[in-house]
């Protein structure tokens, strides 16, 4: 079994209530189990994207810097995506 390290975290009242509810309802055996699953899912999501926080910030800024979209409607966006994908 992996070495366990205890840490203290601060949650909003709403988050803490959600964690308590998950344990009280029997969905999880303990608050630690809830937090461990949340951290695992966070790591998976982060790893799947493959981008660092800095890279994501840079991409967001590049989008902002590029200015408004030339497409006025979602239908135009979808049509352009289909055109680019060859469909």
C-alpha beads as a LAMMPS data file, in Angstrom:
LAMMPS data file: protein, C-alpha beads

87 atoms
86 bonds

1 atom types
1 bond types

-500.0 500.0 xlo xhi
-500.0 500.0 ylo yhi
-500.0 500.0 zlo zhi

Masses

1 110.0

Atoms # bond

1 1 1 0.000 0.000 0.000
2 1 1 1.190 3.522 -0.770
3 1 1 2.407 5.731 2.038
4 1 1 -0.392 8.007 3.228
5 1 1 0.251 11.638 4.069
6 1 1 -2.293 13.621 6.025
7 1 1 -2.972 17.166 4.869
8 1 1 -5.487 19.801 5.861
9 1 1 -7.687 21.434 3.235
10 1 1 -10.210 24.250 3.360
11 1 1 -13.524 23.863 1.530
12 1 1 -16.454 26.192 1.096
13 1 1 -19.481 25.308 3.211
14 1 1 -21.248 24.060 0.072
15 1 1 -18.333 21.782 -0.894
16 1 1 -17.990 20.437 2.644
17 1 1 -21.728 19.753 2.724
18 1 1 -21.493 17.837 -0.546
19 1 1 -18.635 15.726 0.804
20 1 1 -20.530 15.000 4.051
21 1 1 -23.678 14.109 2.101
22 1 1 -21.746 11.657 -0.095
23 1 1 -20.480 9.878 3.036
24 1 1 -23.789 9.993 4.921
25 1 1 -25.665 8.588 1.921
26 1 1 -23.269 5.636 1.775
27 1 1 -21.850 6.588 -1.594
28 1 1 -18.395 6.770 0.019
29 1 1 -16.984 5.218 3.185
30 1 1 -15.178 8.355 4.364
31 1 1 -14.448 11.968 3.560
32 1 1 -10.905 10.915 2.661
33 1 1 -12.278 8.539 0.046
34 1 1 -14.298 11.381 -1.528
35 1 1 -11.273 13.670 -1.684
36 1 1 -8.974 10.924 -3.027
37 1 1 -11.417 10.242 -5.869
38 1 1 -11.704 13.964 -6.613
39 1 1 -7.911 14.269 -6.807
40 1 1 -7.664 11.177 -9.042
41 1 1 -10.269 12.599 -11.423
42 1 1 -8.532 15.992 -11.428
43 1 1 -5.207 14.343 -12.294
44 1 1 -6.797 12.245 -15.054
45 1 1 -8.519 15.266 -16.565
46 1 1 -5.316 17.305 -16.416
47 1 1 -3.233 14.481 -17.867
48 1 1 -5.711 13.831 -20.692
49 1 1 -5.516 17.407 -21.849
50 1 1 -1.730 17.242 -21.840
51 1 1 -1.356 20.983 -21.365
52 1 1 0.232 22.838 -18.475
53 1 1 -1.663 25.653 -16.794
54 1 1 0.709 28.128 -18.442
55 1 1 0.050 26.677 -21.888
56 1 1 -3.709 26.886 -21.323
57 1 1 -3.372 30.529 -20.242
58 1 1 -1.302 31.264 -23.368
59 1 1 -3.901 29.598 -25.612
60 1 1 -6.715 31.527 -23.947
61 1 1 -4.831 34.784 -24.425
62 1 1 -4.155 33.937 -28.084
63 1 1 -7.892 33.459 -28.556
64 1 1 -8.625 36.812 -26.940
65 1 1 -5.910 38.515 -28.985
66 1 1 -7.299 37.082 -32.239
67 1 1 -10.366 39.289 -31.882
68 1 1 -14.008 38.553 -32.574
69 1 1 -15.058 35.569 -34.630
70 1 1 -15.818 36.180 -38.284
71 1 1 -18.815 33.828 -37.896
72 1 1 -22.074 35.349 -36.746
73 1 1 -23.931 32.154 -35.859
74 1 1 -23.214 28.669 -34.548
75 1 1 -24.475 27.311 -37.877
76 1 1 -21.676 29.221 -39.628
77 1 1 -19.117 27.846 -37.156
78 1 1 -20.327 24.284 -37.781
79 1 1 -20.326 24.786 -41.553
80 1 1 -16.718 25.994 -41.409
81 1 1 -15.725 23.039 -39.217
82 1 1 -17.326 20.650 -41.733
83 1 1 -15.556 22.418 -44.591
84 1 1 -12.183 22.088 -42.830
85 1 1 -12.719 18.424 -41.999
86 1 1 -13.712 17.602 -45.580
87 1 1 -17.249 16.475 -44.743

Bonds

1 1 1 2
2 1 2 3
3 1 3 4
4 1 4 5
5 1 5 6
6 1 6 7
7 1 7 8
8 1 8 9
9 1 9 10
10 1 10 11
11 1 11 12
12 1 12 13
13 1 13 14
14 1 14 15
15 1 15 16
16 1 16 17
17 1 17 18
18 1 18 19
19 1 19 20
20 1 20 21
21 1 21 22
22 1 22 23
23 1 23 24
24 1 24 25
25 1 25 26
26 1 26 27
27 1 27 28
28 1 28 29
29 1 29 30
30 1 30 31
31 1 31 32
32 1 32 33
33 1 33 34
34 1 34 35
35 1 35 36
36 1 36 37
37 1 37 38
38 1 38 39
39 1 39 40
40 1 40 41
41 1 41 42
42 1 42 43
43 1 43 44
44 1 44 45
45 1 45 46
46 1 46 47
47 1 47 48
48 1 48 49
49 1 49 50
50 1 50 51
51 1 51 52
52 1 52 53
53 1 53 54
54 1 54 55
55 1 55 56
56 1 56 57
57 1 57 58
58 1 58 59
59 1 59 60
60 1 60 61
61 1 61 62
62 1 62 63
63 1 63 64
64 1 64 65
65 1 65 66
66 1 66 67
67 1 67 68
68 1 68 69
69 1 69 70
70 1 70 71
71 1 71 72
72 1 72 73
73 1 73 74
74 1 74 75
75 1 75 76
76 1 76 77
77 1 77 78
78 1 78 79
79 1 79 80
80 1 80 81
81 1 81 82
82 1 82 83
83 1 83 84
84 1 84 85
85 1 85 86
86 1 86 87
